[in-house]
Amino acid sequence: MKLKGCFLIALLVVMLTVSCAFAETATEAKTEISTETKKIDVKGKFTVTAEIPESYDYVGEFVTEELYLGLLNPKKPEYPLGMITVAFDELADGRSIGEMSEDEIRGIISVDESTLGENVEFSERETTHGTRLLCYFVKDPEEMRFEIYTIYKGYQIGCMILPGEGQTLNEDNFKMATDFLSEVWIIE
């Protein structure tokens, strides 16, 4: 899990650096990639279907054996950057969040908090459909972001919200992430 956190941060820096290149190719790709719905096949086990908010363009993805990151560029400069995330979680042992004990979930939270650093605020929320979400607000100005996810069949399915240049994140951004995950569907 610590390796995943470090990998996510390094990958995030790379993706932010190349987002301009993605934006150029996104114009061509829009005929192939729906800007309204994105389907993510998770190793043939299930499909995550995400409704892309109207205020964002889906501009590219990074995929490895255990990680999927989809970059969402805001259409307006005052909106933060978004990422769809699907990552294998070895601590979940193939289970969903509803199948885990509170002690097991607290263990995952503890690992996440130690990986994310000292200036992190944890909370829990629910989607409009009652799905439990684990939420982290990383307050360090150099790495500020919201990370919010649930666990399904051993995979963290969530999103990450990052401030644009000169921006800070607020409760409205956290609500946006929760609303986004309320419109994510899993198809067996």
C-alpha positions in Angstrom: 0.0 0.0 0.0 2.9 2.4 0.8 4.4 1.6 -2.6 1.1 2.3 -4.2 0.9 5.7 -2.5 4.4 6.7 -3.6 3.7 5.4 -7.1 0.5 7.4 -7.2 2.2 10.6 -6.3 5.0 10.1 -8.8 2.6 9.1 -11.4 0.4 12.2 -10.6 3.4 14.5 -11.2 4.1 12.8 -14.6 0.4 13.0 -15.6 0.2 16.6 -14.7 3.3 17.3 -16.7 1.9 15.6 -19.8 -1.7 16.8 -19.5 -1.0 19.4 -22.1 0.0 16.7 -24.6 -3.1 14.7 -23.7 -5.2 17.8 -24.2 -3.9 18.1 -27.8 -4.7 14.5 -28.7 -8.0 14.6 -26.8 -9.5 16.7 -29.6 -8.9 13.8 -32.0 -9.9 11.1 -29.5 -13.3 12.7 -28.7 -14.9 10.8 -31.5 -13.7 7.5 -30.0 -13.9 8.3 -26.2 -17.2 9.4 -24.9 -16.9 12.6 -22.8 -20.1 11.5 -21.0 -19.4 8.0 -20.0 -16.1 6.1 -19.5 -16.0 2.3 -19.1 -13.1 0.7 -17.3 -12.6 -3.0 -17.6 -10.9 -4.3 -14.4 -9.1 -7.5 -15.5 -12.2 -9.0 -16.9 -13.7 -9.2 -13.3 -16.0 -6.3 -13.6 -16.5 -3.0 -15.4 -16.5 0.4 -13.7 -18.8 2.9 -15.6 -18.2 6.5 -14.7 -20.3 9.5 -15.8 -17.9 12.3 -16.7 -19.2 15.6 -15.3 -20.2 18.1 -18.0 -17.6 20.6 -16.7 -14.8 18.2 -17.5 -13.1 16.5 -20.5 -11.7 13.0 -20.3 -8.3 13.5 -21.8 -6.3 10.3 -21.3 -5.4 7.4 -19.1 -2.5 5.6 -17.5 -2.9 1.8 -17.0 -0.6 -0.8 -15.3 -1.3 -4.3 -14.1 -2.7 -3.0 -10.8 -3.5 0.7 -11.4 -5.8 2.8 -13.6 -5.7 6.6 -13.7 -8.0 8.6 -15.9 -7.3 12.3 -16.2 -10.2 14.7 -16.2 -9.3 18.2 -17.3 -11.6 21.0 -16.2 -13.3 23.1 -19.0 -13.1 26.2 -16.8 -9.8 27.3 -15.1 -11.5 27.8 -11.8 -12.3 24.1 -11.5 -9.8 21.7 -10.0 -8.1 18.8 -11.9 -9.8 15.4 -11.4 -8.7 11.8 -11.7 -10.6 8.5 -11.8 -8.7 5.9 -9.9 -8.9 2.1 -9.7 -6.2 0.4 -7.8 -5.6 -3.1 -6.4 -5.7 -3.1 -2.6 -3.9 -6.2 -1.2 -5.3 -5.5 2.4 -8.8 -5.9 1.1 -8.0 -9.5 0.1 -10.5 -9.6 -2.8 -13.4 -8.4 -0.7 -15.7 -5.3 -0.9 -15.9 -2.7 1.9 -19.3 -4.1 3.1 -17.7 -7.5 3.6 -14.8 -6.3 5.8 -14.8 -5.9 9.6 -14.4 -2.4 11.1 -11.0 -3.5 12.4 -9.9 -4.4 8.9 -11.2 -1.1 7.5 -9.4 0.8 10.3 -6.2 -1.1 9.3 -6.5 0.2 5.8 -7.2 3.7 7.0 -4.1 3.5 9.3 -1.9 2.5 6.4 -3.4 5.2 4.1 -2.8 7.9 6.8 0.8 6.8 7.4 1.4 6.8 3.6 -0.2 10.2 3.0 1.8 12.1 5.7 1.1 14.1 8.8 -1.1 16.8 7.6 -4.1 14.6 6.5 -7.7 14.8 7.6 -9.8 11.6 7.4 -13.6 11.4 7.1 -16.2 9.0 5.9 -19.1 9.8 3.5 -21.7 7.9 1.6 -22.8 8.1 -2.0 -26.4 8.9 -2.7 -26.9 5.1 -3.0 -25.4 4.4 0.4 -22.0 3.2 -0.6 -19.4 3.8 2.1 -16.5 6.1 1.1 -13.1 6.6 2.7 -12.0 10.2 2.3 -8.7 11.9 2.8 -7.9 15.6 2.6 -4.1 16.1 2.2 -3.6 19.6 3.5 0.1 20.0 2.7 0.3 22.9 0.3 2.8 21.1 -1.9 0.7 18.0 -2.2 -2.9 19.2 -1.5 -5.6 16.9 -2.8 -8.7 15.1 -1.9 -8.7 11.3 -2.3 -12.0 9.5 -1.9 -12.7 5.8 -2.6 -14.7 2.7 -1.8 -13.4 -0.9 -2.1 -15.0 -3.4 -4.4 -13.7 -7.0 -4.9 -10.2 -6.0 -3.6 -9.9 -2.8 -5.7 -10.1 0.8 -4.5 -12.5 2.7 -6.9 -12.4 6.4 -6.4 -11.3 9.8 -7.6 -8.7 12.3 -6.7 -9.3 16.1 -6.9 -6.2 18.4 -7.2 -6.1 22.1 -7.1 -5.2 24.0 -10.2 -2.4 26.6 -10.1 -3.1 29.2 -7.4 -6.2 27.3 -6.2 -7.1 25.7 -2.8 -9.6 23.0 -2.3 -12.8 23.4 -0.3 -15.9 21.6 0.8 -17.6 22.2 -2.6 -14.8 20.2 -4.3 -15.2 17.3 -1.8 -18.9 17.3 -2.5 -18.2 17.2 -6.2 -16.0 14.1 -5.7 -18.8 12.4 -3.6 -21.4 13.3 -6.3 -19.0 11.9 -9.0 -18.7 8.6 -7.2 -22.5 8.5 -6.7 -22.6 8.2 -10.5 -20.1 5.4 -10.8 -21.6 2.0 -11.5 -20.1 -1.5 -11.4 -21.2 -4.1 -13.9 -20.4 -7.7 -13.3 
